[in-house]
Amino acid sequence: MPSPVVVSNRGPLGFARGADGSLVARRGAGGLVVTLGPGAQRDGAVWVAAALDDSDREAARGVTNGAHGGAVVEDGFRWRPVLVDRGQYQAYYDVVANGALWYCLHGLWDLSRRPRFDRWWRDAWKSYRAVNAAFADAVADTAEPGATVLLQDYHLALVGRMLAGRRPDLRTSLFVHTSWCGPSELAVLPDEAASELLDGMTGAGAVGFHSARWASAFSDCCRAVLGSDAAPPTFVAPAVADVGDLRATAASAACQRELDELERLVGDRQLIVRVDRIELSKNILRGFWAFDEMLETRPDLRGKVVFGAFVYPSRQGLSDYLAYGQEVRTVVDLLNSKWSTDAWTPIVLDPDDRYHRSVAALRRYDVLLVNPVRDGLNLVAQEGPLVNDRHGTVVLSRQAGAWDALEPHVLGVNPFDVSATAEAMAAGLDRPRALRVGAAERLVKVLEDSSPLRWWDQLRDAAERR
């Protein structure tokens, strides 16, 4: 049986300089490695992904065509690097994927000001097409006859159609990890870009999403742009956290040290937690304003609850994200100035990406706030209940893909409604123990019933049904 091929922008491995100056492989960051990694390792998949920085590029150049089929083999992963011109990559990634498609799919544009699709943007779209072609070429050169190819995410939306022309023997699926927008939102994109985007995606054998809502919206877009019969087969397969790996981290000495430090900081107070990238779609600011309103309307909670915001920078190459990060810090300073006492700092902002500290916070929360304006899934909503020690309550946006499975066991909110979010957080803090324990135990049971390996098999099955 031919080895499967995974294709994503970011791969399972990264490289850095060791103390002796040599290149040292490290496991890549991000949710894809968590969700796809176990299946890729089990089935010996080749993982085609970009060489992202100088160290990755040096490691990629050191691969000979005769060694492991041109792949870097480390930690059970086989990485087939794709080397792309830096200027093209920047335009593909920052301008098109992050600066346009992400905004479109999550409904983030301030339409009175942005976007502005001009000739410079159209040049960037050409780079997006060229980078997708480089990935398609790498897959075509790498995949064994009849191999299964699992394409990942909107960054590589054009690869499916390109592979259908280059290697019609391959069986492909495309899984979109984000939410998907409706036809009216997609219509903001230039007509030719929207058409090429959807045509590229329909070139894959099947297109998958974390939620039936996103699959339905995608089909609506295909019919609106490409015609009534243009929608390809779709499938719904929500990804899940790796329970064993996550709980091993939670039980580690490093995590316990972080938890001990957090306990000293919080004391006997209740703790509201959020763990997120500082990302526009994560709705961080409304979470802080909801906390402010909760303190305004519930004076009995003042001094008795801490909001721990474990948030870290994202997409620092985009001006909107730099400005958003500054606004996050400004609002925290403003609210701490408003509410702090000599004995109490209401908001603790941790802007560093420290995994063990984040997991420690998930162990300690009384309320976990996950309130994105729109999210393909949201793994934090799963990870928190799996390691929490206090039978805490999850307050979850109904616009997160995770809502579909978790709805009966969490408190749902409209992410734009600050007052409702404030009330939900207070309700979570007030919840009687019997209700908390019952909901938390049922939530854990739902999450334990699946695994990344089962999810991987769903992706393979969707491609192989072609």
CORSULSUL-V604253 format. One record per helix or strand. SS is the DSSP state (2 for helix, 1 for strand). FROM is the first residue (numbers start at 0). LEN is the number of residues. If there is no record, write none. Layout:
SS | FROM | LEN
SS | FROM | LEN
//
This chain:
1 | 4 | 3
1 | 12 | 5
1 | 22 | 5
2 | 30 | 13
1 | 45 | 5
2 | 53 | 8
2 | 67 | 3
1 | 71 | 3
1 | 76 | 6
2 | 85 | 21
2 | 118 | 24
1 | 147 | 5
2 | 153 | 3
2 | 158 | 8
1 | 170 | 5
2 | 182 | 4
2 | 190 | 12
1 | 206 | 3
2 | 211 | 15
1 | 233 | 3
2 | 242 | 8
2 | 252 | 14
1 | 269 | 9
2 | 279 | 3
2 | 283 | 14
2 | 298 | 3
1 | 304 | 9
2 | 318 | 21
1 | 340 | 1
1 | 343 | 1
1 | 346 | 4
2 | 354 | 10
1 | 366 | 4
1 | 374 | 1
2 | 379 | 8
1 | 392 | 5
1 | 399 | 1
2 | 402 | 7
1 | 410 | 3
2 | 417 | 13
2 | 432 | 16
2 | 451 | 13
//
